[in-house]
Structure formats: structure tokens, C-alpha cells
Amino acid sequence: MTFNDVIGQEEVRDRLLQMTREGRLPHAIMLCGPQGVGKKALAVAFACHLLGEDNAMLRKLEHPDLHFTFPTIKLPSMSSDHKPTSDDFAREWHELIMQGPYFTMDEWMTAMGGENQQAVITAGESEALVRKLSLKSSQGGYKVSIVWLPERMNIECANKLLKLIEEPPSQTVFIMVCEEPDKLLETIRSRVQRIDVKKLPAEVICQALISRRGVSEEAARRISRLANGSWLKALEELQVGTENEQFLDLYISLMRLAYQRKVRDLRKWSEVMAGFGREKQKRFLQYFLRMTRECFIYNFQQQELIYMTQQEEDFARNFARFVNEANILSLYDLANRAIRDIGQNANAKVVFFDFALQTIVLLLQK
């Protein structure tokens, strides 16, 4: 895998290569940015560059000095005292990443067979890393450890990884791929060199859709605008019957039922939401935040500020007036609290029913 597999992000690529050329490569790098901008792709391409791009093993991502760490789940077949590690899911990870470095946590959860769980990085993972990285490089060069979503480490793992970063094995480079750096220990954040990976320009996404996916120029322009800087979002828009269409239906149902104060139907709505896996529940709440923001902005009638599909805009045309200065911040707070509660394994039925009831109250505010 090379930098040619990365969509855009030439500035970050050049910075990484320059640090290497000038002998200023830190032992721990953290690539930070929103989902879908190419952090994982950059990490893998840079790791391959450090290890030697012409190596046949790297083309299959099977180099003995390349180590992947990622969130995992506990399968029913595992013993009660087993701490899941990336090695437990090495085959599933390899199959997925060989299809391309752009994939979501939901796709990874499906690959592991754990849609209804929350994936974490356990203390067992840090212990496994210590063992792997204590070995000498098989090729006499770097050893590279890519950690995808380090913010999902539990506290025991985070503390052990901190010690490993503080006293890194010889010629070891850690590359962390992070979306929520504020959830990491401050002591870890202070010991890595953070590199921010920005959203992709619409024109970059547009050209990639045309050249890599064979999309027409007109469709590519529309999709690249809706993608809002995310290649993953652009790919999602290419698919028929996307998850966002389902989320729009759920959003419309919630708002209509809340406005009509149909408590019994809202309870049924909350039960539908509770039937989703927690990762999908959190994605819906993120969609709620985005769609609510779009409805609020729609009131200003500034078309260049609106990022909605035609179906979303059709709904917003009549509904947007109910999202206003009196309730926009409270609606945001409501969704963020629900995201926090779902992340802490709260009862989903309770969370979403309360969420729906609070929405009734907020829609009445003018």
C-alpha cells in the first residue's frame, strides 16, 4: 500500500516524508481528524514507506515488523478471563483492510460479528504489544505499530501503553489514528507528535469520484458537496438505500410524533432505536445533530451554507421553523447527553424514550 492509495492529503504526506528525510521522525505520531478524511490510509502508507515499499510482504500487509492494534469485542466462544486482542481478529482485519484502508467502525464490527457490542482496546492488547515490540526487527530496520482509535483503550491498557511510549523499544515508531483525542489520557497526548488531518476539499473528492469510481461529473459535484470533506461519506452516497435514508425516516418520525405529542408511538419509536447496535445508535444521534443543524441554518435561506440531500431539504422546507434560537442549543445538549449515555452502556430503551419525550418539550419552545 502506497501514498497513491490515499485520497488527497498531500500536505500531511509531505510533512511525514520530510521528517523522515531530515532524521526528525518522532517515535510516536498521532494523526487526528474526523472520520473518512484518510488518517488510516496515511498511517498504512507511511508505515509501508518506513518498512520499504517494494517489499512483497507489504503489498499483502503481512510484514513481520508491521503491527496493527484496533478495537475488539469479546465473542461468546472466549473464556471469561480472556482479554481480547487484535490477534484474535487478525484474519478479519486483514481481509477488510486489503479491500482498502477506508472503512468505518460499523464495517469493522460487522466483520467481527459483534454489531450489538461496543469495541474497546483491552489491557491484553498492550501486553501483546510489549511482547511483539521487544523482539528485534526482522529486517534490521523500523518496527511500526499502528493503533487505530486509541481513544477506545480502557484505562488499564492506556496506562500500559503510556509506559511503552515513554520507554519505546529501539527503532519503534507508533502511529496512532485518532478521531477523539480529548478522550485520551493527557499524559499520552503530551508524549506524541500530533498531526491534524483536515477535511478533504470538495474538488479533491469530486476528482477522485470521477477518476476512481467512474462517476459522472455532475453526480460527482453533488456528492462531493454532501460529503463534507469525508471520502467515506462520499462512498456512502454512492450506495442505494444508504443508512442515512433510514436515519432520515427515523428523524422525520421522531419530529412528527414529538410535535403531535404521540407518547405511545414515541415509545414504539424508542424500542426500534433500542434494537440497533450501540454503534449505530450513536451514528443516528450524530445524524440527529447534523440534520438539526441543517434545519436551523435553512431558516436563513443561505443556500451555500446548506448541506442536505434533496429528500432532507424537502422535509426541512416545512419543518425548519421549529428549530430556532430558543431550542437549538438544548437540542444539541440533548443529543450529546444521549451519545454519552449510550457510550456508557445505559439502557437504550430508557435513553431513547427520554430523548423522545424531551424533544416534545423542546419543539414547543419559540
C-alpha positions in Angstrom: 0.0 0.0 0.0 1.4 3.4 -1.0 0.6 7.1 -0.8 -1.1 6.6 -4.2 -3.9 4.8 -2.4 -4.6 8.0 -0.3 -7.2 10.4 -1.4 -5.6 13.9 -1.3 -3.8 14.9 2.0 -0.6 15.8 0.1 0.3 18.3 2.8 0.4 15.7 5.6 2.2 13.2 3.3 4.9 15.7 2.5 5.3 16.6 6.2 5.8 12.9 7.1 8.3 12.3 4.3 10.2 15.5 5.2 10.5 14.5 8.9 11.9 11.1 7.7 14.4 12.7 5.2 15.7 15.1 7.8 16.0 12.5 10.6 13.4 14.2 12.8 11.0 11.3 12.9 9.4 11.1 16.4 8.8 7.7 17.9 5.1 8.4 18.4 2.8 10.2 16.0 -0.9 10.8 16.3 -2.9 11.6 13.2 -6.1 13.4 14.3 -9.1 14.3 12.3 -12.8 13.5 11.5 -13.9 10.2 10.1 -13.3 9.5 6.5 -10.5 12.0 5.7 -7.8 9.4 5.2 -6.0 9.1 8.5 -5.8 5.3 8.4 -4.8 5.3 4.8 -2.0 7.8 5.6 -0.8 5.7 8.5 -0.7 2.5 6.5 1.0 4.2 3.5 3.6 5.8 5.8 4.3 2.6 7.6 4.9 0.8 4.3 7.2 3.7 3.3 9.3 3.2 6.5 9.5 -0.5 6.1 10.3 -0.4 2.3 7.5 0.0 -0.2 9.0 -2.5 -2.7 8.7 -5.3 -0.2 6.4 -8.1 -1.4 5.2 -8.7 2.1 4.0 -5.1 2.4 1.8 -5.4 -0.7 -0.1 -8.0 1.3 0.3 -6.1 4.6 1.9 -9.2 6.1 5.3 -7.7 7.1 6.6 -9.1 10.4 7.6 -5.6 11.6 4.2 -4.1 10.9 1.7 -4.4 13.8 -1.9 -3.4 13.9 -3.8 -2.6 17.1 -7.6 -2.0 16.9 -10.7 -2.2 19.0 -12.1 -5.7 19.5 -15.1 -7.4 21.1 -15.5 -10.4 23.3 -17.0 -13.4 21.5 -19.2 -15.9 23.3 -16.7 -18.6 22.5 -14.0 -16.8 24.5 -13.3 -17.8 28.2 -14.5 -15.4 30.9 -11.0 -14.4 31.9 -9.8 -13.9 28.3 -8.8 -10.3 27.3 -9.5 -10.0 23.6 -6.6 -8.8 21.5 -6.1 -7.8 17.9 -4.5 -11.2 17.2 -7.9 -12.8 17.9 -9.3 -11.0 14.9 -6.2 -10.8 12.7 -7.8 -12.7 9.8 -11.0 -10.5 9.7 -8.8 -7.3 9.9 -6.5 -8.4 7.1 -9.5 -9.3 4.8 -11.1 -5.9 5.5 -8.1 -3.7 5.1 -6.9 -5.5 2.0 -10.1 -4.2 0.4 -8.9 -0.7 1.1 -7.9 1.4 4.1 -11.2 3.4 4.0 -13.8 1.7 6.2 -15.9 2.5 9.2 -16.2 1.2 12.7 -19.6 -0.3 11.7 -18.0 -2.2 8.9 -15.3 -3.5 11.3 -18.0 -4.5 13.8 -19.8 -6.5 11.1 -16.5 -8.2 10.1 -16.0 -9.3 13.8 -19.6 -10.4 14.1 -20.4 -8.0 17.0 -22.9 -5.4 15.8 -24.6 -5.1 19.2 -21.4 -4.7 21.2 -19.0 -1.8 21.8 -15.5 -2.4 20.7 -12.6 -1.5 23.0 -8.8 -2.0 23.2 -8.1 -4.1 26.3 -5.2 -4.4 28.6 -4.4 -7.7 26.9 -3.6 -5.8 23.7 -0.9 -3.7 25.5 0.6 -6.8 26.9 0.7 -8.4 23.5 2.4 -5.2 22.0 5.1 -5.3 24.7 5.9 -8.9 23.7 5.9 -8.1 19.9 7.9 -4.9 20.1 10.5 -6.4 22.4 11.7 -8.5 19.6 14.4 -7.3 17.2 13.3 -6.1 13.8 13.2 -9.0 11.4 14.6 -6.8 8.5 17.0 -4.7 10.6 15.0 -1.5 10.2 12.0 0.0 11.8 9.2 -1.7 13.7 5.9 0.1 13.2 2.9 -0.1 15.4 -0.4 1.4 14.0 -3.0 2.0 16.7 -6.5 2.6 15.2 -8.7 4.6 17.5 -6.6 4.7 20.7 -9.4 6.7 22.4 -11.1 3.3 22.7 -8.4 1.9 25.1 -9.7 1.1 28.5 -7.8 2.8 31.4 -5.6 -0.3 32.1 -4.5 -0.5 28.5 -3.9 3.2 28.3 -1.6 3.2 31.3 0.4 0.3 29.9 0.7 1.9 26.5 1.8 5.1 28.1 4.8 3.3 29.7 5.6 1.7 26.4 5.6 5.2 24.7 7.7 6.7 27.5 10.3 3.9 27.1 9.9 2.8 23.4 11.8 -0.2 22.2 14.7 0.5 19.8 13.7 1.7 16.3 10.0 1.5 17.0 7.5 4.0 15.6 4.0 4.3 16.9 1.4 5.8 14.5 -2.0 6.5 16.2 -5.1 7.1 14.2 -7.4 9.2 16.4 -10.8 10.8 16.0 -11.5 11.9 19.5 -8.1 12.9 21.1 -9.8 14.6 24.1 -10.8 11.1 25.3 -7.1 10.1 25.6 -5.0 10.5 28.7 -3.4 13.9 28.8 -0.1 12.1 29.6 -0.4 10.2 26.3 -1.3 13.3 24.3 1.7 15.1 25.6 4.1 12.4 24.5 3.1 12.1 20.9 3.5 14.5 18.0 0.0 15.4 16.9 -0.6 16.0 13.2 -4.1 17.2 12.3 -5.6 15.8 9.1 -8.1 18.2 7.7 -11.3 17.5 5.8 -10.9 16.9 2.1 -11.7 19.8 -0.3 -14.8 19.1 -2.3 -12.8 19.4 -5.5 -10.5 16.6 -4.4 -13.4 14.3 -3.6 -15.1 15.2 -6.9 -12.0 14.3 -8.9 -11.5 11.1 -7.0 -15.1 10.0 -7.7 -14.6 10.7 -11.4 -11.2 9.0 -11.7 -11.5 6.2 -9.2 -15.2 5.4 -9.3 -16.3 6.4 -12.8 -18.9 8.8 -11.5 -20.3 11.4 -13.9 -19.1 15.0 -13.4 -22.5 16.3 -12.4 -23.1 13.5 -9.8 -19.6 13.8 -8.5 -20.1 17.5 -7.8 -23.3 16.9 -5.9 -21.9 14.0 -3.9 -18.6 15.9 -3.1 -20.6 18.7 -1.6 -22.8 16.4 0.5 -19.7 14.5 1.7 -18.5 17.5 3.7 -14.8 16.5 3.5 -15.2 12.8 4.1 -14.4 10.2 1.4 -16.3 7.6 3.4 -19.4 9.8 3.3 -18.9 10.2 -0.5 -18.8 6.4 -0.9 -21.9 6.1 1.2 -23.8 8.5 -1.0 -23.0 6.2 -4.0 -24.9 3.4 -2.5 -28.6 2.8 -3.0 -30.6 2.6 0.2 -28.0 4.2 2.4 -28.1 4.2 6.1 -28.7 8.0 6.0 -32.0 7.4 4.2 -33.1 5.2 7.1 -31.9 7.8 9.6 -33.9 10.5 7.8 -37.0 8.4 8.1 -36.4 7.9 11.8 -35.7 11.6 12.3 -38.9 12.6 10.5 -40.9 10.1 12.5 -39.4 11.4 15.8 -40.1 15.0 15.0 -43.6 14.5 13.7 -44.6 12.3 16.6 -43.0 14.7 19.1 -44.8 17.6 17.6 -48.1 15.7 17.8 -47.3 14.6 21.3 -48.0 10.9 20.5 -46.3 9.4 23.5 -47.4 5.8 22.9 -46.0 6.0 19.3 -42.8 7.6 20.6 -42.3 4.7 22.9 -42.5 2.3 19.9 -40.0 4.6 18.2 -37.6 4.3 21.1 -38.0 0.5 21.0 -37.0 0.5 17.3 -33.9 2.5 18.2 -33.1 0.2 21.1 -33.0 -2.7 18.6 -29.9 -1.3 16.8 -26.4 -1.9 17.9 -24.8 0.8 20.1 -22.5 2.0 17.3 -25.5 2.5 15.0 -27.4 4.2 17.8 -24.5 6.7 18.2 -24.4 7.3 14.4 -28.1 8.1 14.4 -27.6 10.6 17.2 -24.7 12.2 15.2 -27.1 12.3 12.2 -29.7 14.0 14.5 -27.1 16.6 15.4 -26.3 17.2 11.7 -29.9 17.3 10.5 -30.9 19.6 13.3 -28.1 22.0 12.5 -29.1 21.9 8.8 -32.7 22.8 9.7 -31.6 25.7 11.8 -29.3 27.0 9.0 -32.1 26.5 6.5 -34.1 29.3 8.2 -31.5 31.8 7.0 -32.1 30.9 3.3 -28.4 30.9 2.5 -28.1 28.1 0.0 -24.3 28.0 0.1 -24.5 27.1 3.8 -26.9 24.1 3.4 -25.6 20.6 3.0 -28.6 18.4 2.6 -29.9 15.8 0.1 -33.0 16.6 -1.8 -35.1 14.4 0.4 -33.7 16.1 3.5 -34.3 19.6 2.1 -37.9 18.6 1.2 -38.5 17.8 4.9 -36.7 20.9 6.2 -38.7 23.2 4.0 -41.7 22.8 6.3 -40.1 21.7 9.5 -37.1 24.0 9.8 -39.0 26.8 11.5 -39.5 24.6 14.6 -35.7 24.6 15.1 -34.8 28.1 16.3 -32.7 30.2 18.6 -34.8 29.1 21.6 -34.1 25.4 21.3 -31.1 24.7 19.0 -28.6 24.6 21.9 -30.8 22.5 24.1 -31.4 20.0 21.2 -27.7 19.7 20.8 -27.2 19.2 24.5 -29.9 16.5 24.5 -28.3 14.5 21.7 -24.8 14.8 23.2 -26.1 13.5 26.5 -27.7 10.6 24.8 -24.4 9.8 23.0 -22.6 9.9 26.3 -25.2 7.6 27.9 -25.2 5.1 25.1 -21.4 5.1 25.2 -21.6 4.2 28.9 -23.9 1.3 28.2 -27.1 2.8 29.7 -30.4 1.1 28.9 -31.1 2.1 25.3 -34.9 2.0 25.7 -34.8 4.3 28.6 -32.3 6.7 26.9 -34.3 7.0 23.6 -37.7 7.2 25.3 -36.4 10.0 27.5 -34.8 11.6 24.4 -38.1 11.5 22.6 -40.1 13.0 25.5 -37.5 15.8 25.9 -37.9 16.5 22.2 -41.6 17.2 22.7 -40.7 19.9 25.3 -38.0 21.5 23.2 -40.1 21.7 20.0 -42.6 23.8 21.9 -40.0 26.5 22.6 -40.2 29.6 20.4 
